[in-house]
Amino acid sequence: MFEELPSLCPVQFFGLSADCPFLAKGALKPEKRFLLPSTAEMLDEESFAEVYAAWNFDKLLFYVQVNVPFQRIGEADLRKGDSVEFFLDTRDLKSKGVVSRFCHHFVFYPTQVQGLYGREMTRFRNEDTHRLCHPEDLTITPEISHNGYALDIEIPASCLTGFDPMNFPRLGFTYRINRADAPPQHFAVSSEEYTIEQHPATWGTLKLTQQDE
């Protein structure tokens, strides 16, 4: 019986949390204090990207540096090309077994797809839903080089149902960074073992710290 269960990595068994520093104004820069820890080794994955995160009362800010060359976009299946997916739960409801109205699934691209660099694609399983944000409200600035690409991403508070840092200073969070012809990189939990878009209880946690530089 036990051999049929998926292997449990330490980050999955105990859960993982990381600080997300406050940034009052200005652009997020790839500085060490904003860098999220890599869980690639614990998930038995190759680490090929760094993700930086910050927040203020108006938005969440991310900077993603991918250190492998951009190849292509997966037009029919985003996971078969280069893209970055973020999964967020504004209430960090680890006891919730399904996607709630506080959950969000975003995808971002290094080149435009149907005229867009990113969009929300949350899929709900019951009546507990919210309206998907307008793609035009997301701010994505890509930069492609010969050896990789970077994405500067801003998600406004208006796109985050339930975002209330004063009363709920924790976010459920994970990511999946896809690449063509090779396995992805994850944070906290692997989609090889769990359907992460359907199970927010498996996501890690971002702690919204309020100390600015």
N, C-alpha and C positions, 0 to 999 in steps of 0.2 A: 504494500500500500504506500509506504513512505517513498519508495523510489519513483512513484508517479507524481509526486509533488515537485513544483519548481524549486530550484535551489534558492536559499535565502541568503542574500548578501548582508553584511552588517548594516549598511545604510538603510536597507529595506526593513530590517528587523527592529531597529531602534528609531528610525526616522532621522531626518537630517534637517538642520536649520542653519541659516546663514544670515549675517547682518546685511541690510540694505540701507546704506547711509543717506542722510538727508542732504539735499543739494538745493539751496534756496533759489539760485538763479544761474544762468549760464549753461553751456553745453556740457554733457558728460564726457570726460576725458578718460582714456584707458590708463588710469592710475591704480596703483596697488590697493588702495583703500576701498576701491569700488569692485575689485575682482572677486567673483564668486568662486568658492573652492571647486576644484575638479574632483569628480567622483569616478572618473574613467577607470582608474586602477581597481577600485572596489567592484565595479561592474564588469571587469574584464574587457574593457574597451580601449581602443586607441584614442588618445587625446590629441585632437587636431584643431581645437578652437578654444578661445577664451571669451567669457561672458562677463561684462561689467554691468552693475545695476545701481540705481539711485532713485530717489523719489522726492517729491514735494507735494503740497496740497493740491496742485493743479494737474499733476501727471506722474507717470512712471517713466523712467529713462533707462535705456539699455544701449550698450555698445558691444557688438559682437565682432570679434576678429577671427576669421577662418583662415587657417594656415595651410590650406591645400588649394591648388589652382581651381578656379571656377571652370566647370565643364558645360553644363547645360541645365535647363529647367525641365522638370518632369511635367509636361503639359497634361497628360492623362492621369498621372499619379504623382503628386508632389514629392512623395517619398523616394521616387526613382530618379530624382534630380537634386540640384542644389537648392536648399531652402532652410529657413530657421523657423521652428514652431515654438511658441510660448503657451503654456497652460497656467492659468491664474484662477485662484479662488479668493475673492475679496474677504471672505469670512473664515477661511482655513478650516472648513468643516470636516475634520478627519473622521467624524462619526457618520457622515453622510455617504450612503452607498452608491448614489447616482449623481449625475451632473445636475446641479441646481441653478437657479437664476443668478447666483453669485459667481458662477464659473464662466470662464472665457477661454477660447482657443483661437489664437492668432497665428497666421503664417506670413512670413516676409521673404522677399526674393531679392537677389542681387541685380536682376534686370526686370523690366516690366513684364507682367503677364496680363494680357487684356487691358493694357493701359494703366495697371496698378502695380505698386511695389509691395503691397500687403493688404490684408483684409482679415476680418473676423470670420471664423467658420465653425463656431460652437454648434454642436448637435445635441439637442436635449432628448430625454427619454420619457418625459412626462409633461404635465401641464405647467410645471414650475419653470418658466422661461423668461427671457428678456429679449427685447428687439436687438438684433445685431447692429453694431455700430456702422456708421457710414465710412467706407474706406478712405474718403477724402479727409476725414478727421484725424487719421493717423499720419504721423510725420516720419518718413523713412528716407535717409540719405545714404545711398550706397557708394562704395569706392572699390573698384576692381583693379587689381594689379596682376602682374604675370605669375605671382606665387600665391595668390589668395584674394580674399575680398573682406571688406568691413561693412557693417551696417550700423548706422546711427539711428536709433529708434526712439520715438516718443509716443506714448499712449496716454491721451488726455483722460482726466478723471471722468469726463462725460461719457467715455466709452467703457467704463468699468462699473457696472451695476453693483451697488453696495460698498463702493470705495469710501471708507470713513476712518482715516488713520488715527484720529483722536480716540475713538471708541474701539476700533479693531486694528491694532498696530501690527498685525500679522497677516501674511498672504500665503495661501497655498500656492506652490510654484514648482514647475518642472519645465524642462525644455527638451526638444529633440532637434538636433542639427543634422540635416540630411545631406548626403553627397551622392553623386552619380557613381554607380558601380562599386560602392564600398559601404560598409556598415555605418550607421549614424553614431553620434555621441549624445549621451543623455545626462541629466542631472537627477541624482537621487534614486531613480527607478528606471529600469530598462523596459522598453516596449517589446523586447523579445520575450519577456516573461509576463507582462501585463498589458492589457489594452488601456493605455494610460489616458486616452481621451474620454474613456467611460468610467474611470475609477479615480476620482479626485482624492480619495482617502489615502492613496499611495503616494501622492505628491509630497515634495519637501516643503519647507517653510521659509519664507523671507521675513525677517524681523525688521520692521521699519524703525530704525533708530533715528533720534531727533537731534543729534549733535552735528552741526555743520562745521566746516573747516574754519 
